[in-house]
C-alpha cells in the first residue's frame, strides 16, 4: 500500500495561517470529505488541501480587487 499524505484541520490552519472557521468554510464550499478520521480527528488528502489553499488564494485575490 502506498503512503498517503494526510493533514488534520489543525495542521491545515497552521500551514495556511488561517483560522479554523475559514478552513471549515472552504472545505464545505469545495464539498471535501475527510480521507480518514483517526481518534476522532478528521484528516484530509493532500490534493484536497491544495484545493483549499487555491480557493483561499482566489478569494484573497478577489478581495484585493
Backbone torsions as a table, in degrees:
resi	resn	phi	psi	omega
1	UNK	NA	134.2	-179.3
2	UNK	-74.5	148.7	177.1
3	UNK	-70.2	136.5	177.0
4	UNK	-106.6	141.5	174.6
5	UNK	-98.1	113.4	-179.2
6	UNK	-122.4	148.8	178.1
7	UNK	-131.2	138.1	174.3
8	UNK	-76.6	162.1	178.2
9	UNK	-60.0	-38.4	178.3
10	UNK	-62.3	-40.3	178.2
11	UNK	-68.6	-36.8	176.4
12	UNK	-61.4	-43.9	178.1
13	UNK	-57.0	-46.5	-178.8
14	UNK	-66.3	-42.9	-178.1
15	UNK	-65.6	-41.5	-175.8
16	UNK	-95.6	-3.2	180.0
17	UNK	55.0	48.5	179.3
18	UNK	-130.7	149.2	177.3
19	UNK	-69.2	158.2	-177.3
20	UNK	-56.4	-40.0	-179.9
21	UNK	-59.1	-40.0	179.1
22	UNK	-65.7	-43.3	179.7
23	UNK	-65.4	-45.0	179.5
24	UNK	-61.0	-41.3	178.4
25	UNK	-63.0	-43.9	179.8
26	UNK	-63.4	-42.6	177.6
27	UNK	-60.8	-42.0	-179.7
28	UNK	-67.4	-44.2	180.0
29	UNK	-60.7	-36.3	179.6
30	UNK	-87.1	-1.9	-179.4
31	UNK	56.1	43.2	179.9
32	UNK	-86.7	132.1	175.9
33	UNK	-107.8	149.5	177.4
34	UNK	-60.0	143.2	174.2
35	UNK	-76.6	-27.3	-179.2
36	UNK	-160.9	148.4	170.7
37	UNK	-118.5	120.3	-177.2
38	UNK	-120.4	120.4	-177.9
39	UNK	52.3	38.9	177.0
40	UNK	80.7	4.1	-179.3
41	UNK	-109.3	121.5	179.4
42	UNK	-72.5	138.0	176.7
43	UNK	-125.2	139.8	-173.4
44	UNK	-116.3	147.6	-178.5
45	UNK	-67.8	148.2	-178.8
46	UNK	-53.8	-43.0	-179.5
47	UNK	-62.1	-38.0	178.5
48	UNK	-70.0	-36.1	176.9
49	UNK	-64.2	-39.2	177.1
50	UNK	-64.1	-38.4	177.2
51	UNK	-64.1	-40.6	178.1
52	UNK	-62.8	-46.3	-180.0
53	UNK	-60.0	-42.7	179.0
54	UNK	-64.0	-42.4	178.7
55	UNK	-60.2	-43.7	-179.7
56	UNK	-68.1	-36.9	176.1
57	UNK	-64.1	-42.9	179.3
58	UNK	-61.4	-44.2	179.9
59	UNK	-65.2	-38.9	178.3
60	UNK	-64.7	-38.3	177.9
61	UNK	-66.2	-38.7	177.9
62	UNK	-66.5	-38.2	-179.2
63	UNK	-68.6	-27.6	-178.7
64	UNK	-83.0	-4.1	-178.3
65	UNK	-86.6	NA	NA
